[in-house]
């Protein structure tokens, strides 16, 4: 079978092909097809299934180039992997954030289900090991909702129990005390909007960071509320947090159920809540596994080596 795909914008041809046709060679190798590029068109030949997957990947990359100046190596590889797995490429499910230069997509089937759960339901629990994108995707979907004015604010929450420290032992005002605990959430947000935007949003309370202990008594409407490292919340804290959910809001609770910094005799409110609420209409529970790890390839091997029972991954 042979398919010819016209180049939409010849001026972007070099970006589509990659340096020394690297992108085309990656697609050719991944799908075992023959590819030739000439006269502002790409010709693909081979078995029917492989040709369709290769063509779909190229079409998605062309659509991505309509709004982005370049194709990152990561995006190329993700597109090829997703097209190879099930015929869908990540460009079809990109999450629209403030920075047009950033392409954020679910990179595994588990991540795809997680994002769909956040979009469909008002309360989402996500369990999984380090590197599976729990926090990053929660922030990305929340930023996208803010950009499209479906919510008015983002509230970032985290239990402050790491390394046995308490807020009172840290110098500075509340913001300075909380920042070390919320650093992973800020790191994700810096990929999605400019520093000036983040600063302005925080000054105007569009983006709020708060320790879990300070959530009592509040009702949050028209907001995306993210509780990160939820395995470190007690049962009482989790009940208090979940009942803060207001109208037209989304709540996302993420954590690694294999790790906890709580005292040995203190049950995790995260695990308790998932057990009690799973199966409730309007609530999504997504379990990510080592197959969903999207950090450096060594992270997956580290998780496997340490096993689910070892702390500190």
PyMOL commands that set and color helices and strands:
alter all, ss='L'
color gray80, all
select helices_A, chain A and resi 10-17+19-31+48-65+73-86+90-93+109-120+134-147+162-164+167-169+174-190+195-203+212-214+230-232+235-242+269-277+290-292+297-306
alter helices_A, ss='H'
color red, helices_A
select strands_A, chain A and resi 2-6+34-38+41-45+123-127+153-158+207-211+223-228+250-255+283-287
alter strands_A, ss='S'
color yellow, strands_A
deselect
rebuild
show_as cartoon
